[in-house]
Amino acid sequence: MYSSGEDEGSEDETSSVYPETMLDKIKRNAPGTTTLSWGFFLRNMNMSDDGWEELGRDVSNNTHFKNVYLNEGALNDRKMLFFFRGLTRSNTIEDVHLYENRLSTVGVRSMVPFLQNANNLHELLLCDNNIKSEGFNAVFRALRDSPMRR
């Protein structure tokens, strides 16, 4: 799983914070915590499957959260499965950027329940992955009635 013993700071929650501290702030529903943006750090944290699912649940339960930016190898198909299993019920996420993760159709399928329930989703970036037409079809079907603007 993940945890942190650092105190909450007064500066912007997304800058100059160790990944473990940010994960703890997400879990505690800290008001200034609106973005998860640590592709490099999360890629190297070696979280368990349960840790990824817990992170998804914590993001889902955080009432301030708006942006998920997990790029440049932070995710793979397996991590996607567990992360989006936890994230499925999130209703505050506006932007999801998952580019350059080498995701396949399997990874994209794991996010379909989230996409179908993402009432506030405005932007989804999946470029530079290995999704192929079957994966894009799954995304398009899931977003058919979505309020996405871009």
C-alpha positions in Angstrom: 0.0 0.0 0.0 1.2 3.6 0.5 1.5 6.0 3.4 3.4 9.1 4.5 4.3 10.8 7.7 4.8 14.3 6.3 2.8 17.3 7.5 0.5 19.2 5.1 2.2 22.3 3.7 0.7 25.6 2.7 2.1 25.7 -0.8 0.3 24.4 -3.9 -0.4 20.7 -3.3 1.0 19.6 -6.7 4.4 21.2 -6.4 7.5 20.2 -4.5 5.8 17.4 -2.6 7.1 13.9 -2.3 4.9 11.3 -3.9 4.2 9.6 -0.6 3.1 12.9 0.9 0.7 13.6 -2.0 -0.7 10.1 -1.8 -1.4 10.7 1.9 -3.1 14.0 1.1 -5.3 12.3 -1.5 -6.3 9.7 1.2 -7.1 12.4 3.7 -9.2 14.4 1.2 -7.0 17.5 1.7 -8.8 20.6 0.2 -5.9 21.7 -2.0 -5.4 18.3 -3.5 -6.8 18.4 -6.9 -4.2 16.7 -9.2 -2.3 13.5 -9.3 0.6 14.2 -11.7 3.6 12.0 -11.1 4.2 9.6 -13.9 7.9 9.2 -13.2 7.6 8.8 -9.4 4.7 6.4 -9.5 6.4 4.4 -12.2 9.3 3.8 -9.8 7.3 3.4 -6.5 6.7 -0.3 -7.0 3.1 -0.2 -5.5 1.3 -3.5 -5.1 -1.9 -4.3 -7.0 -3.8 -3.5 -3.8 -1.9 -0.2 -3.6 -3.1 0.8 -7.1 -6.7 -0.1 -6.2 -6.5 1.8 -3.0 -5.1 4.8 -4.8 -8.1 4.6 -7.2 -10.5 4.4 -4.3 -8.8 7.3 -2.5 -9.0 9.5 -5.7 -12.6 8.5 -6.1 -13.4 9.4 -2.5 -11.6 12.7 -2.6 -14.2 15.4 -3.2 -11.7 18.0 -4.4 -10.0 15.9 -7.1 -10.1 17.1 -10.7 -7.1 15.8 -12.7 -5.4 12.5 -13.1 -2.1 12.7 -15.1 -0.4 9.3 -15.1 1.9 9.5 -18.1 5.3 8.3 -19.5 5.2 4.7 -18.2 3.4 5.3 -14.9 0.8 2.7 -15.8 0.6 -0.6 -17.7 -2.4 -2.8 -18.4 -2.2 -4.5 -15.0 -1.9 -1.3 -13.0 -4.8 0.2 -15.0 -7.0 -2.7 -14.1 -6.5 -2.2 -10.3 -6.4 1.7 -10.4 -9.6 1.9 -12.4 -11.3 -0.8 -10.3 -11.0 1.6 -7.4 -11.7 4.8 -9.4 -15.0 3.7 -11.0 -17.3 5.8 -8.8 -15.4 9.1 -9.0 -17.6 12.0 -10.0 -15.2 14.9 -9.7 -12.6 14.0 -12.3 -12.5 16.4 -15.2 -9.2 15.6 -17.0 -7.5 12.2 -17.5 -4.2 12.1 -19.3 -2.7 8.6 -19.8 -0.3 9.2 -22.7 2.9 7.2 -23.3 2.1 4.2 -21.2 2.1 1.4 -23.8 -1.4 0.5 -22.8 -3.3 -2.0 -24.9 -7.0 -2.8 -25.5 -6.9 -4.8 -22.2 -5.9 -1.6 -20.2 -8.5 0.5 -21.9 -11.3 -2.0 -21.2 -10.5 -1.7 -17.5 -11.4 2.0 -17.6 -14.8 1.6 -19.3 -16.9 1.5 -16.1 -15.2 4.7 -15.0 -15.8 6.4 -18.4 -19.5 5.4 -18.3 -20.0 7.1 -15.0 -17.6 10.1 -15.3 -20.2 12.9 -15.3 -17.7 15.7 -15.2 -15.1 14.3 -17.6 -14.0 17.0 -20.1 -10.8 15.6 -21.5 -9.2 12.2 -22.0 -5.8 11.8 -23.6 -4.7 8.4 -24.6 -2.1 9.2 -27.3 1.2 7.2 -27.7 -0.2 3.9 -26.4 -0.8 0.6 -28.2 -4.7 0.7 -28.0 -5.5 -0.1 -31.6 -8.9 0.1 -33.2 -10.6 -2.3 -30.8 -9.5 -0.3 -27.8 -10.6 3.0 -29.3 -14.0 1.4 -30.1 -14.4 0.4 -26.4 -13.6 4.0 -25.4 -16.0 5.5 -28.0 -18.8 3.2 -26.9 -18.2 4.1 -23.2 -18.2 7.8 -24.0 -21.2 7.8 -26.3 -23.3 9.8 -23.8 -20.5 11.5 -22.0 -20.4 15.2 -21.3 -16.8 15.5 -22.7 -16.1 18.7 -24.5 -12.8 17.9 -26.2 
